[in-house]
Amino acid sequence: MEGMVKYLVEEKAFNEDRVRNGAAKLQKNLKTAQQSRLEGFFKPVEKTAEEKASLKRKAEQKVDEKKKKQKQNAKDNKAKKAKPRGA
């Protein structure tokens, strides 16, 4: 703490009283326990088999839609390239 006070006061021109008060607050907070995690208050609820199945189907549908969209984009790009430029 003394090294920090010396550095801040002498080299950086901070107010010594404010530096010491701030350091005292930091030391006080080091002694207290850390903040609890959110899981300590709310326990996770396991999903039912039906919920898991519906999530899986939704994910599969999204993948299928994405593949269809990519396929359609590829067809559109191919069609654009097939047209003659002068027409």
C-alpha positions as a printed Julia matrix, in Angstrom:
87×3 Matrix{Float64}:
   0.0     0.0     0.0
   2.82    2.39    0.81
   4.36    1.87   -2.61
   1.08    2.7    -4.3
   0.63    5.84   -2.15
   4.19    6.96   -2.88
   3.76    6.44   -6.63
   0.38    8.16   -6.89
   1.16   11.08   -4.58
   4.75   11.87   -5.53
   4.83   10.97   -9.22
   1.23   11.5   -10.32
   0.26   14.34   -7.92
  -2.82   12.64   -6.39
  -4.23   13.77   -3.04
  -2.73   11.55   -0.31
  -5.92   11.43    1.8
  -8.03   10.3    -1.15
  -5.5     7.64   -2.13
  -5.33    6.25    1.41
  -9.14    6.24    1.76
  -9.51    4.42   -1.55
  -6.89    1.86   -0.59
  -8.64    1.31    2.75
 -11.91    0.62    0.93
 -10.19   -1.89   -1.33
  -8.6    -3.7     1.61
 -11.95   -3.81    3.43
 -13.65   -5.36    0.39
 -10.94   -8.01    0.05
 -11.98   -9.45    3.4
 -15.65   -9.89    2.45
 -17.02  -12.83    0.49
 -17.4   -12.63   -3.25
 -20.75  -12.17   -4.93
 -22.77  -15.37   -5.32
 -23.49  -16.81   -8.72
 -26.97  -16.71  -10.19
 -27.19  -20.5   -10.09
 -27.17  -20.25   -6.3
 -30.62  -18.65   -6.4
 -32.2   -20.4    -9.38
 -31.66  -24.09   -9.96
 -31.73  -25.2   -13.61
 -34.78  -27.25  -14.53
 -34.22  -30.36  -16.63
 -36.14  -30.36  -19.91
 -38.65  -33.14  -20.53
 -38.17  -35.64  -23.32
 -40.93  -33.93  -25.33
 -39.23  -30.54  -25.06
 -35.9   -32.03  -26.12
 -37.53  -33.72  -29.11
 -39.3   -30.54  -30.21
 -36.05  -28.56  -29.97
 -34.29  -31.16  -32.07
 -37.02  -31.01  -34.74
 -36.85  -27.22  -34.83
 -33.08  -27.33  -35.27
 -33.4   -29.89  -38.06
 -36.03  -27.74  -39.8
 -33.75  -24.71  -39.64
 -30.88  -26.7   -41.14
 -33.15  -27.99  -43.92
 -34.42  -24.47  -44.67
 -30.87  -23.16  -44.78
 -29.83  -25.91  -47.21
 -32.83  -25.18  -49.44
 -32.01  -21.49  -49.45
 -28.37  -22.16  -50.36
 -29.46  -24.5   -53.13
 -31.86  -21.91  -54.53
 -29.18  -19.2   -54.38
 -26.79  -21.48  -56.24
 -29.42  -22.09  -58.95
 -30.1   -18.36  -59.26
 -26.39  -17.58  -59.58
 -25.97  -20.29  -62.19
 -28.92  -18.91  -64.14
 -27.46  -15.4   -64.04
 -24.16  -16.65  -65.41
 -25.85  -18.63  -68.16
 -27.51  -15.53  -69.69
 -25.59  -13.88  -72.52
 -24.22  -10.46  -71.58
 -25.37   -8.64  -74.7
 -29.01   -9.74  -74.51
